[in-house]
Amino acid sequence: MFDSSLFPQISFSEVFEHINADTTVVTPNRRLALALKEEFNQNQISLKLAVWYSADVLPFIALIERIYLDTLYAKQTSTLPLLLSAAQEQVLWESIIQSSAAGKTLLRISQTAQCVQGAWQLAHAWQLIPKLKDFYPNEDGKAFLDWTRSYQEQTARNRQTDQARICDLITEQYEYLDIKKPSALVCYGFDVFTPQQITFLKKLIATGCKVVIANLADKRPLALGGARRIEYVSSREEIFQAAVWARSKIEEADHAVRVGVVVPALSSCRSKLIRIFNVVMHPDIRFALPGATRPVAPFNVSLGLALTSYPLIDVAFTSLELLDQEIEFSRVSHWLRSPFFAGGETEMMPRALLDAHIRRYAEPLITLDRLITLVQQADGQANCPVLLQRLSALVTFRQTKIPRSESHAAFAKIISEVLQHFGFPGERGLDSIEYQTLKKWQALVADFATLDHVSTNASYREVISRLRRMASNTLFQPETPEVPIQILGVLEAAGMVFDHLWVMGLSDEQWPMRANPNPFLPLELQRREKLPLGSTLESLAYCRRLMDGWLSSAEEVILSYPKYSDDRDGHELKPSPLLRSIPETKRDFSVVSQHRDLIIQSCELEQIEDGQVLPVEQEIANQGTRGGTAVIKDYAACPFRAWAKHRLLIGSLDVPHTGLNAMERGALVHQVLAQLWNQLKTKDALDIISDSDLEKMLASAADNAILQMQQYRPTALSGRFAQIEHWRLVCLVREWLDEEKKRGHFTVIATEEKRTIRIGNLVLNARLDRVDELEDGQHIVIDYKTRKQSVQTMLGERPDEPQLPLYLVMTEAQQQGAGVAFAAIKRGEMGFSAIMRDPDLLPGVKVFSQLNACKQFNSWEDLIATWRQHLTELAEGFCSGDARVNPKNFPVTCEHCDMQLFCRIHERISEKRMEQDSEND
């Protein structure tokens, strides 16, 4: 790739000897530059030097930029063009692509611009531009040539250049630049030199600079004797064992050691790596209380996250986007509970209650105006004056300060004002990571303000969308103290030196890396010029060179791979063919004491039966237990569920939904029927009313029910949606009334009536859907359902639906009670499911003695007595403090229960099964 006579080589051990005041060292990346500088300083300390020259070590591209800036700010008038930032380049490419004929058919302009920008950089780095004419372009190639032609014309007209061409520009003018130039240059850690870099190095030599290449091959002999290949069952086990190994190396050493962990697929498993390494390095970290100071992890991950993934930045974008558009409620929910704007600390608890309250009525997408309405409606439930004041001020700001179109610099100022109105970044002091994130945000906004060099005015929504894309494309890794363990990708590890190295994930699917030619450059040209990932052969050769570098970078090298894939249902993997020369060793299962195990070992465990809590105080029981008849229903399903929901008042958070859910639709039907029977009163009135009058009555009842619901769900029942729901209610209730007409005479004596029910020592506040009085004075208690119910659900020691028996047995209705009935109001399934004392009281319903579910009862009185006994026992069990985890029918009972994380039912069941298995053995 380069002429060794022009670029003399030095050994790894000679690098530090060449570093002096006039020598610059360049590396392929920033991480290697920092590592080399630190190693140089440690070397000077080991030589017991008190003073030494600060090593001038920086990445190659940083050297080019430094020369450009030195020239730009030199005393003489500079003729250099303006160097575009990465964001300015991206916006310029997007603008050119979007305005072109080919770009009008594209769906993802931003992603296309990134790919085109990559092709442009490759073409210059490998000096492919003059060679493109030798190949007939395909459709993508033609578009690329058109776009680059427009790009060159526009940048030339505006006297601009970019990262791809700045090296050529500096090379061309280097000998004429009146700046301080290095007398010697050491190239350290380069596996490949591009033709563009070689041309620059030749120019340095031509101007009298001494250029040498550090040969890293001799830094250590290939660790073939010390290298091991290990197979693990899964990537999770592989990561865990690597973390245990890394920890052991730190603990065993009596001096500072450098441990490297290289992961080819680092971007896809970054979160899992950090989670497992944290657990191994700090086993008690999962048990730390919120807000507790977390220890500094002894490892660092080279790959940063997108800036938008940091909570501080997400709050900023939520604040900015909420001002002008509807956004997902899930984001607003996190935003409400965030500490990063005014009132986040002082209103922490009220805002959490506010979030729990308004999600009952919110839609999946919410606007600023709708949010203010919900906050005002919830004022009695959760008082958040600071939040309401800030939101109201933003409405005024939006009306007076947001222009229809303005420059990016002007909008950068407006963005800062908006966040200032919100009190960003909050009341409390920021920790180190949050502070660095805030500084990165401020730098991003400053960079955003410079987009006026390449773009025209835009609207508020357009600039916020552009700013978000810039943040998404910005990888950010907060600076951390020096740590002994480095987790790196394959490119970041090139040239690094370690005491111990582990390379993981080397299955045949991950290694060698797949060829990744750029689609906008001719494939044959990329193969001919031997771009590192331009073809399969070059990818293979490149990965072999990287492996040779790993084997010579540490005294101990472990290469591992998983046997089975984690994300493809146990798909079996094979080791990379590049590992064949490495001897395989058996898996080493190191053990790390878990925090839970250490606690158990440090004390004598005492087992306590936790199924009994304090009984319900009589005074509280007499006042009416919150939850109504659901108390008995939940206790019958599982005592623990009843205790958690009705004594601890634990409930699941509602999830905002589009339109109306089943509960809301059912409530509308209840309201329509209640209003209808409040007017009709009797079956006779239903029989004699004309169709037109009935239609008017139904329409009025439906309108009133919808109007009431609209107070809480205006978006769900607006415009056409309200009309559709009105039509549904009228049709549904009309069909149900046809079923009612089949009955004999009755009078509706109660609808949606609140009653107090005493059962044993327990007082419940309940609501009856409806009570009918027959001609002979008997009563039927009716419960509306939106689906068919079986009478079996009302029977047994632990009934699934105990409401109707409770109404019948524990109120005065038992004296005149003729039975209880479910009224199924569903299209195509209209009808009654009932337990009746006498025959022919309801259409299609048999007398109780003819029902299979009631065969065990000798008489109606026997049934009533059994109901009373079972219901009283349930009430007494709840009042006594019974809180056992005892689901009626596991796992069906637990399928939709919200308390599973609280009761840990699955752990209990598995432990019980293990005990049973051990007894059987």
N, C-alpha and C positions, 0 to 999 in steps of 0.2 A: 504493500500500500504506500510505502514511502522509501526514499533512498537513504539507506543507513549511513552513507558517506556524508550526506548533508546534515543528518541528525545523529550525532554520536550518542552512544548509550552509556549510562552509568549504572552501577549496581544499586540495589536498595539501600545498602549500608552507607553509600556515598552521598545520598540525597542531602542529609543534614550538613555535610561538609561544604556543599555548594551554596548553602543559604547564607547570604550576607546582606549588607545594606543596599546593594545595587542589583540583587537577584530577586526575580519574581518566580513563584511556583504556581502553575495552573493545573487544575484538576477537571474531571468531567462534570462534577456536580458539587453543590454547596456542602453536603454532608461530609464528603471525603475531604474537602478543604478544611473544615472545622476539625475533623479528626486528626489530620496531618499537623495542623497548627498546634493542637493540644499535645500531640506526641513529640513535636519539636521542643515545646516548652518543658515537658517532663525530661527530655534528654538533656537539656541545658541544666536543669536542676540536679540531675544525677551526676553531671560533671562538676557539681559544686560551684557553678558560676553564680555570681551575684548580679551581673548585668549582662544582657545580650541584646542583639538587634531583634526587634519584633519581626517575625517571619511574615513576608508578604505572600500569603497563600490565598488564592481565590479561584472560582470557576473560570473556565475559558471565556464564556460569554460575558462574565462580569469584567474581565480585563478589557474586552472590546468596548463595553459600555463606558468604562473608566477613561479609556483613551478618547472616546467621543466627547464625554463631558469635559475633560481637561481642555480639549481643543475648542469646545463650544464657549468655554468661559476664559479662554486665553486673552491676552491683552489685545492682540491684533484682531481685526474684524474677521469674523468667521463666515465662511460661505457654506458651511455644512447645512444640509436640510434638517427639518424637524424629525426627530425619531419618534415614531408612533408607539404608544403603549399597546399592550396585548388587547386591552378593551377597545381602543380606538381602531386597531386592525380588524377586530371582530365586527364592529359596527359598520366599518367601511365595506368589508366583504358582504355583509348582510344586505346593505343598501344596493350594492352593484348586482348581486344575485337576484334580489327581489324586483329590480327594475328591468331585468333582462327577459327576453322571450322564454328562455328555458326555465327561468326561475318562477314564472307564473304558474307552472304545473306542479311545483314542489309543495309539499305539505309542511316540511320542517326546514325552514330557511336557516335557523340558527345552527342546527346540526350539520347541514350542508356546508355552511360557511366555515365551521371548525375543520371539516375534512378538507376543504379547498385550501384553507390556510396551512394545514399540515403538508399538503402536496406542494404548495408554493415554497415552504421552508425546505423540504426535501430536495426540490429541484435546484435550489441555490446551494445548499450544503454539499450536494453531490455534483454540482455544475452540470445539470441535465438540460438547462434551458436551450443551449445551442443544438442539442441532440434531438430535441422533440420533433424537429422538422423531418428527421429521417424515418419517422413512423407515421403510418396513416392512422389518424385518431378515430376512436369509436365515438358514440354519441356523448358519453361523459367527457371524453378527451376534447371534443369540439367545444362543449360548453366551458370547459376549463380554460381553453385558449382564448375564448371570447371574454371570459371574466377577467383573466389576467391582463388582457390587452386594455380593458377599461380601467382596471386597477392601476396599471402603470401610467396610463395617461392622466388619471386623476391625481395620483401622488406626484407626478412630475409637474403638473400644473400648479399644485399647491406647495411645491418644494418640501416634500415629505419622503421619508424612508421608513424601513421597518426592520425587525429583528433578523429577517432572512437576508437582507442586503447590506446591513450595517458593516458586517465583516469585510465584504468586498469593497465597500466605500473606504474603510479605514486602510485596507491593504493598498488600495490605489493611491491614497494620499499620504501614506505613513512617512515617507522620506521627507516630505515638505512640512510636516507638523512641527511647530515650535513648542514642544512640551517636553517634560522630563521622561526619558525613555529608559527602560531597564537595560543594563549591560549584559545580563544573562537571564535566560529563561529555562526553567526546568519543567518538563511535562510529566506529570505524575498520575498514574492510574488509568491511562488511556488504553483501552483494548483496541479501539478502531479510531483512526483519524480520517475525517472527511476530506475530500479534495479542497474544499474551501479553507479548512484549517491548515492543510499542507501549504497552500499558496501563501497564506499569511505568515507561516513560520519561515518559508523561504524568503519572504520580503524582510523579515527581521534579520536573517542571516546576511542578506544583501546590504543592510544598513549598519552592519557591524555588531549585531547582538549575537551572543553565543547561545545556541539552542541545544539542549541535551534532553534525552529521553530516559526516564528512570525505568530500568528493566526490573519489573516486580517478580519475574519468574524465579529469581534467586533469593527472594526474601525468606523463604523456607523451602526445603526440598518437598516434593510432592509427598503428601501424607498417606501414601498407599498402604504403608504398614500400619499407620494409626487410624486409617479411615475404616468406618464400619457401615454396613447396610442393615437396616432393621425394618421388619414388617410389623405393622400394627393393624388391629381389626378395623378401626374407624379413625377418621380424622380427629374426632373428639379425644379418643384415647391417645392418639399421636401428639396432639397439642398438650394434653395433660402431662404426659411423660416428658415432653420437652421442657415444660415449665418446672417440673420436679427436678429434672437434670440441671437446669440452669440455676435453680436455687441451691442445689447441693454444691455446685462449683463455687458459688460465692461463699457459702458457709465453710467449705473445706479450706479455702485459700487463706494464707496468713498475710497476704498482701493484696493490693488492688488487682483485679483480673478483668479482662474484657471478654464477654461472652456474646456471641452472635447467634441469632436465630433467623435464617433466611427462608422466606415463604414465597414461592413463585406466584401463587394466587392470593396475594396479601389483600387486595382490594375486596375480594368476595368473602373473606373470613376474618376481617379485621375485628369486628365486634366480638365474635366468638373467641378469638385469641386474647383480647383484652380481658374479657370476662373470666376465662379460665386462668390466665396468668395472675389476675388479681386474687382469685380464690386461693391459689397455691402460695403466692407471696404473702398475702395477708388473710389467713383463714377466717379471721373475725370480722372482715369488712362487711359481710352480708348482715351482720347483727348490729352494725353501728346505727345509732339513732339519727333521724333526720336533723341536719344542721351540725352534726358532730364534725370535728376537724379530721379529715382523712389523711392517713400517712402518705408520704411521697413514695410512689411505686418505684421499685428498683429497675424498671425497664422503660424503654422508650420505643414507640412505634414510628417508623420513618414516614409512613403514609398519612398525610393530614386528611381531614374531613372537609367537605364542602362548607363554606362559610354559613350557608343557610341552615345547616344542621345544628348550629349552636343555639341554645335557648335565647340568649340575649338578642341575636340577630332575628330569630323567628318572631320575637315580640316586636321588634322594630318594623318588620314587614307587615305583621298583622295590623299594627297601628296605622301604617301608611295605606294599606289596601282597604281597611275598614272605612276609611274616609270617603272612598269614591265608588266602592263596588261591594257586592254581596260575596261573603266568603263562608267557608265551611264552619259550622258551629263547633266542631271539635277543636278547631284552631282558636276560636273565640273563648272556648272553655279553658284551654291552657293559658290563654292570654289574661283572662280574668283573675286567675289564681297565681299569676306571675309576680315576682317581687320587683320586676324591672320597670315599673312606672308608678306614678304618684299614688300613694295609699296602699301599695302592695304589702307593706308591713303593718301599718296601723289598722287596715281594714281586712286583714288576712282571713279571719274567721267569718265576718259577714259576707265577704265575697265568695267563700266556699259555699255558704248556705244559699247565696244568691244563685250560684251556678247550679246547685241541686234543684232549686225552685224553678228557674226559668226554662230549664231543659224539658220540663213537662209540656210547655206551650210553644217552644221554639221549633223552627223548621231546620232541616239539614243545612240550608244556606240562609244567612242572616245579614241584614244591612245595619248601618249605624242607626238609622231612624227606628227600625224595629227593635234593636237592642235597647235604645233609650226608653221606648214604650214598655218593654218587659221589665226593665229596672224600676221604672216608676210604679208599675202594677205590683211589684214585689216589695214595695217600700215597707209594708207592715211585717213581712217575713224576714227581710234582710235589709237593713238600713246601711247604704253605702253613699254618703253625701259627697265624698271626694270624687268617687268614680262618676257619679251623676253630674257633678259640676264640670269635670274634665270633658265628658262626652258632650254636654250641652255647649261648652265653649268651642268644641271642634265643629259643631254644626254651624255656628256663626263664622268661624274661620273659613270653612268650606264655601260659604256664601259670599264672603268678601275678599278672600285672599287667594283663591285658586284660579289662575287664569285659564282660558280655553286652550291657549298655546303659548309656549315660552321656550327660551333657550335652556340648555341643560345646566348652565351655571346658575341661572335664576331659580330653576327647580331644585338645585342642590341646596340653596338657601332656604327655600320653602320646606324642603324635607327636614332640615334641621329645626325649623320653627314648629312644624307639626309635632315632632318628637319632643320638643321642649314643652309644648302644650300638654302632652301626656305625662310630663315629668320623667322622661327617659334619661338615664338608666335606673331610676328608682331611688328609694330613700336610704337603704343600707349601703355600707361600703362594699365595694367589689373585691372579690378575691383575685389572685394573680391571673388565673385563666380568664376570668370575666374582664379584667382590666385590659389584658392583651387583646381580647376579642373586640372590646370597645375601640381600642386604638386601630385595629385592622378595619373596623367599620368606618371610622373617620377617614382613614386613608382611601377606602373604597369610594366614599362619597366625593372626596377630593379628586380622585381619578375620574369619577363619573362627570364631574363638572368640566373636564377637558374635552368631552366628546363633541363640543361645539366645533372643534377643528375639522371634524369629519362628517357631521350630521347637522341637519336643519332643526328648526323648532319642532316641538312635539307636544302632545297633550299630557295631562297629568297621568292618566292611566297608561299611556305608552311609555313614559319615562320610568314609572315604577316597575312595569314589566321588564324593561331593559335593565334596570338596576338589579332586579332579582336574578336575571340571567347572569349578570356579571358576578354576583355573589355565589351563584351555583357553580360557576366555572372557576371560582377562586378556592383553591385548597389551602387550608390554614391549619397549622400545627403550633400550638402555644409552646414557647420555650420552657424547658424544664431544667432542673439542676443536672449536673453530670451524673449519669447512672451507669452501672456495670453491664447491663443487658441491653443489647440493641436488637430490635426486631425489624428486619429490613426486607425490601423487595429485591429481586435479583439484580436490578440495575444499580440500586443504592449500595449494594454490597461489593460491587466491583472495586478492587484496589484496597479494601479495608483489611486490617490485620487484627486477629483475635488470638486469645489464648485457647479458647474452646469455641467450636462452631458446630451448629446443628442446622441442616438443611432439610426441610420437611415437604411433604406433598409431592414427592417425585414419582408419581404414578405415570403410566404410559399415556394417560389423557392430559397430563399437565406438563410433562417434560419429555423431549425438548419442546420449547415453545412453538406454537403453530406459526406458519408464515402469515404475514399480515401486510400484503402489498397495498399501496394506496390506489383506490379505484380510478383516480383522475390522472394517473400517470401510466404510460404504456407498460404492460406487464413484462414484455420482452426487454425493454430498456432497464427496468429494475433488476431483472435477472442478469443482464449483461454487465451492468455496473456493480453487481454484487452488493446491493444494499443488504444490511444485516438481516432484516426480516422480509426481504423482497421475494424470496423463494424458499422452498423446503430445504434445498441443499445449503443455502446460506444460513438459514435458521439453525440447522443441525450443527454447522461449523461454529456458529456464534455461541451456541449453548455448550459445545465442547470446550471452547476457550474459557467460558465462564466457570465450568466445572473444574478445569485445571487451576483457575484462580482460587476456587474454594479450597481445593486440596492442598494448596501451598500457602494458605492464609492463616492456618492454625496448626498447633501440634496435635490436637485431637479434633477429628472431623466425623460427624455422624450424618449419614444420609438415610432418610426414612420415607416411607410411603404407606398409605392406608390400603388394606386388602379389599375393603368394601366401601362403596360410595355412600355418602350420607343423604344425598338428595335424589337418588334414583332407585329407591326401594331395594337397597342392598345389592345393587349391581356390583359384580366382582371386578376388581381392578388388578392390573399387573404392574410390576415394577418397570420403570423406564429402561429401555434397552441400553441407555448410557451408563447404567449402574452395573452392568454385567461383570466388569473387571473388579468391582468392589466386593470383598468377601462379606457374606451374610452371617449375622450373629443372631442368637435367640433374643426374644423380647426381654427387656429388663423392666420388671414391674416394681418400680420404686413406690414407696408408701409415704404419704404425708399425713401427719396427724391433723384431723379436722378439728375445728374449734369446738364443735359439739362433743366430739370424743374426749377432748381435753377436759371439758367441763365435767363429763361423766366420770372420768378417771380421778378428778380432784376431790370428789365428794361421794358420799353414800346416798344412792338414789332412794327416795321415798315415794312409793306409789300411792296416789290419792284417787279415790273414786270421785270423778268430776260430774256425775250425772245428777247431783242434787244441789239445788241452790236455795237461797232463803225463800220461804213461802211468801205469798202475796199478803200484804197487810190488809186487815179487814176494812179499814177506812178507805183504802184505795179501791178494794174490790167493790165496795158499796157505791163509789162514785161513778162506776161504769168504766170498764176496761177499754182502752183505745183499741180499735180494730173491729169491733162488733162481733158478728157471728164468725168472722174469719179466725178468731181466737180458737174456737172449738174445731173448726176445719183444719187449721194448721197443727193443733195439738194431736188430732186424730192421725194426721199424716206423719208427724214426727215431733215429739216433745221438745227437742232442741230447737226446731224451727219456730215453734210458738214462743218459746222463751226469748230467742234472739229478736224476733220481729215485734213482739207485743210487750215485752218487758224492757229489753235493751233498746227497742225502737230502731233496730238496724233494718235498713231497706236498700234495695238496689237503686242505682241512678237510672232515671228514664233516659231513653235514647231518642233524640229528635228524629222525626220521621216525616216523609212526604205524605201529604194528604191526611186521611183519618185512619187510625188503627182500629182493630176489632173492638176494643173497649169503648172508643169514642163513637163508633157506629152503633154499638149496642146501647149506649147512653141516649143517642138520638131516638132510637126506636122506643125506649122506655118513656121518654118525654112525650113523644107523639101519642102513644097509647094512653098515658096518664091524662093528657089534655082531652083526648077524645072521650074517655069514659067519664071524666068530670062533667062533660056536657051531656052525653047520652044517658048515663046513669043505669039504664036497664036494658035487658034484651028486647023488650017490647019496643023501646024507642029505636033500637037498631033495625027492627023488622019493618017499622012503618016509615022510616026516613026515606025520602026519595034519593035516587042516585045522584042527582045534581046537588042536593043539599049535603049529602054525605061527601061528595067530591070537594065542595067548598070547605067543609069542616076539616077534612083531611089536609087540604092545601094550607088552611090557616094554621093547623097544629104543626105541620111540617115547617112552615115559615117561622113560627115562634121558636121551635126547637133549634133551627139553623141559626136564627138570630142570636140566641143565647150562646151557642157554640162559637159563633163568629167573634164574640167578645174576647175569647181566649185563643182562637185559631183563625185569625182573619185571612191569612194567606191560603190556608187549606180549603177554606170555603168562600172563595172570592169568584165573582163572575160566573163563568161556565161551570166551574166545579160545584158551586152552590145549586145551580139549576139541575145538574146531574144527580146530586144527593137528594134534592127535593123530589125529583121523579122516582128515585129508588125508594124513598120512604113511603110515598103515596102508594106505589104499586105493592110494596111489601105489606103494609098494614091493610090495604084493601083485600089482598089475598087472605090475610089472617082473619079478617072479619067474616069472610065466607065460611071459615071453619067455626067461628063463634055462632054463626046463624044456625048451625046444626044442633045446638044445645037447646034445652028447655028453658023455662023462665028463670032468670036470675037478676039480682041487683048488685051492682058494684058498690060496696060500702066503704072501701078504702083503696087508695092508690098512692104509692110512694109515701106510705105513712111511717113516721118514726115511732118506735115503741121501745120500751125498756123491758128487758127479759132478765128475770132472776133464775139462775140455775145453780142450786146449792148455795154456796157463799159468793158466787160470782154474778155480777150485774153487767149485762151487755146492752149497749145502745145499738139497736138494729133498725132496719128499714124494710118494710114489706112492699113488694112490688104491687100486690093486689089481693084483696079479699072479696069473694063473691058470696052473697047470701041467696040461698035457694028459696023456693016457695014455702017449704016446710020450716024455714028458719035455720037450716043447717048452713055451715060455712065451709067454703073451699079456699084454701090458701094457695095462691098461684105465684110461681116464680118464672119470669121470662128468661128464656135462653135463646141464643142465636144458633144453636145446633142441638141435635137430638141427644137426649139424656136417658140413661137406663134407670129404672127404679131401684136397681141393685145398689146404686151409689148412695142411697139414703139408708141402707140397712147395714147391720153388722156392728161389732163392738167399736170399730174405728171407721165410721162412714166417710166416704169421700165428699158427700154433699149433705152436711147435717143441718143446713139452714131451715128447710121446710119442716122437718120434725121438731126443731126448736120452736118455731112459730106456733106449731099446732099443740105441742105438749106443754110448753112452759108459759102459755098465755091463757086468757079466758076463752080462746077459740076452742080449747079442747072440749068444753061443755057442748058446743054446737058443731064441733068439727066433723065434717063428712069426709074429709080427706085432704091430701096435698097433691099438687100437680106441677110438673114442668110444662111450660108452654113453649114448644119449639117453633120459633118464628124464623124460618129459613125457606127460601124459594125451593119448592119441590119437596120439602120435608115438614110441612105444616102439620101440627097435631099435638096431642097431649100424651105425656107419660106420667101416670098417676098411680097412687095407692089410695083406693076409695073404699069406704065402709060398705056402701050399697051399690048395686049394679045400675047401669044406664044413667049415671049422673053426668058423664062426659062422653062425647062421641068416640067410639073405638076403644074405650077403656073398660077392662073387666073389673069385677069386684075383687078385693084383695085376696080373698080365699082361693081364687082361681089362678093366682099368680104363682109361678114356681118359686120365686124369691121369698114368698110369704107362707110357704107350706108348713113351716115349723110353728106358726102361731095358731092357737086354738080358737081365738076370738079377737075381735077388734080391741077389746080391753087388754088382752094379752100383748098385742102389738104395741099399744100405747104405753103399757107398763115397761116393756122391754126398752122402748125408746127412752123413756124417762130414766131408767136405770143406767143405760149406756151413756147418755148425755151427762147425767150427774157425775158418773165416774170420770168422764173426761174433764169436766169442770173442776172436780176436786183434785185430780192429778195436776192440772195447771196451777191451781191455787197452792198446792202443797210444795211447789218448787221442783217438780220433776222436770229435768232438762236433759234426759238421756238422748244420746244420738241413736235413735231407734226408728228408722224409716219403716213405714208399713209394708212396702213392697219394693225393696232395693233390686235393681237400680231405677225402676220406673218412677217411684216417688221422688227420687233425687234428680231426675232428668232435667227439669226446668227450675230447680231450686237455686236460689241466689246465695245460700249459706254454705256451699260446699267447701269454699276456702276457709271458712270459719270453723266448721265442725270437723274438717279433714276426714270425711267419710271414707274416702278411698284408702287412706293410710290405715284406718281402723279395720276395714274389711280385709285388706291384705295381711295385716298382723293376725287377725282372727283365723284366716285361712292357713297361715304358716303354723299357728298353734295346733290347728286341727290336723295338718299334715304330719307334724312331729308326733302327735298322739297316735295317729294311725301307724306310723313307722315303729 
